[in-house]
Amino acid sequence: MTDVAVLGGGLAGTTLAWQLHARGVRFRLYDRGEVAHPHSASRVAAGLLTPVTGQRPALSWRFDELAPVAWAFYARVEALTGAKFFHPGPMVRLFHTPEERVLMTERAATRFAGHVEVTDEPLDPAAFAMPHGGAVMQHAARLDVPEYLRASHAFFARHDAYEQAEVAVTTDIAATLGAKRVAFCQGYALNPLFPGVKFDASKGEILALRIPGLTEDRTVNRHGQWLTRVGPEAYRAGSTYDRAALDDTPTPAGRARILEALTRSLRLPVEVTDHVAAVRPIIDDSRPLVMTHPDNPAWSYFNGLGSKGALTAPFFAAMLAGHLAPPQANPGERPT
Ligand SMILES: Cc1cc2nc3c(=O)[nH]c(=O)nc-3n(C[C@H](O)[C@H](O)[C@H](O)COP(=O)(O)OP(=O)(O)OC[C@H]3O[C@@H](n4cnc5c(N)ncnc54)[C@H](O)[C@@H]3O)c2cc1C
């Protein structure tokens, strides 16, 4: 018998598995796998961690508290797996209007102090148009989420703690999986054991691009649209928000929207090499949801990572793992 069965090996479940591993809890992680489910949110995500977000710029929710946990967490998993998937580095925000520049200049000296520096020409003018200038944001990063999942699942498989399987969600799931507890981390999926959870999900599309001649390796963000480098002359751009069609089918309209936004600032021709879509698991107020079932303390739920899972997952997975760890494995915590 294992202590915790973790159902779902996306960002939420995989990060929870690491946080259980760190506390010496016996766990087993179950996931459909990359071949069966290539367009999960985690396998499509850009994986950007951004200190200042929003069209009216604001410090990302609890950034100063969440970021140190995330940075330390991904560095530790890289050391344990020997893989490289976390890429910290500055990000450039191009201003969309003169008003945005005024607002950012004001905030760079106050609430964004230490995170943002406003400048006239943050990028190569031969490659980008930037009539209103921009800002360089420190403390940003990109998590290569598919690589993080692959390296993590391979590590857990070597320790006999990962299984590629489609698991049926039933009331006797703990007994079926031979676990004392089950943590449900299924992303955008209705779970009959948690019928009260309401999603406010949003589909997102992303283009993979080849941009000959472009060498910029900082992520560029303009008016909510980003361009991020993933290899020599290889970039990704996106993403769209669509609450109407919640599926993983890329659309011509999504492609056109991303390209149109990109060509407002990028001066170089692009070649589309791939186009993907997935559904972001957003729950009601766009905040992570960590809970234990009101009638069955053996069932936990970790979901609602929304559009910021790379930043929030390590902190909230640690919170749940602390709760799931038996007292002898984590003397500071008292599980219910
Ligand atoms: C277009 C797009 C862009 C994004 N960009 C960013 C970004 O820049 N930064 C950021 O931080 N976040 C971003 N996100 C959001 C991020 O992807 C999500 O917050 C995160 O991936 C959610 O992870 P999850 O584990 O909750 O869900 P998922 O990734 O959906 O993982 C759930 C997993 O559970 C498995 N599963 C479910 N049910 C079962 C079952 N019964 N049996 C076995 N396995 C099961 C699934 O196969 C899947 O692998 C983006 C998302 C999208 C769609």
The ligand as an ORCA input file, in Angstrom:
! r2SCAN-3c Opt
* xyz 0 1
  C      -2.234     28.117    -24.475
  C      -1.814     28.076    -23.043
  C      -0.769     28.883    -22.608
  C      -0.375     28.855    -21.277
  N       0.679     29.617    -20.894
  C       1.095     29.584    -19.611
  C       2.207     30.354    -19.193
  O       2.829     31.060    -19.981
  N       2.586     30.280    -17.893
  C       1.935     29.484    -16.998
  O       2.334     29.433    -15.841
  N       0.853     28.755    -17.362
  C       0.426     28.795    -18.648
  N      -0.643     28.067    -19.022
  C      -1.419     27.394    -17.977
  C      -0.834     26.062    -17.551
  O      -0.720     25.284    -18.680
  C      -1.762     25.404    -16.533
  O      -1.903     26.205    -15.400
  C      -1.235     24.048    -16.079
  O      -0.609     23.363    -17.124
  C      -2.332     23.185    -15.513
  O      -1.771     21.980    -15.077
  P      -2.667     20.813    -14.492
  O      -1.745     19.748    -14.056
  O      -3.642     21.347    -13.505
  O      -3.575     20.311    -15.715
  P      -3.159     19.468    -17.011
  O      -1.979     20.016    -17.661
  O      -4.406     19.373    -17.825
  O      -2.774     18.040    -16.459
  C      -3.716     17.102    -16.011
  C      -3.146     15.741    -16.311
  O      -3.995     14.761    -15.710
  C      -4.158     13.677    -16.590
  N      -5.410     13.009    -16.254
  C      -6.624     13.583    -16.075
  N      -7.544     12.637    -15.771
  C      -6.881     11.453    -15.758
  C      -7.294     10.101    -15.525
  N      -8.559      9.792    -15.228
  N      -6.362      9.111    -15.600
  C      -5.060      9.423    -15.892
  N      -4.633     10.691    -16.129
  C      -5.522     11.678    -16.063
  C      -4.163     14.339    -17.971
  O      -3.862     13.412    -18.992
  C      -3.106     15.426    -17.808
  O      -1.820     14.951    -18.151
  C      -1.052     28.029    -20.348
  C      -2.080     27.203    -20.782
  C      -2.457     27.217    -22.119
  C      -3.557     26.297    -22.568
*
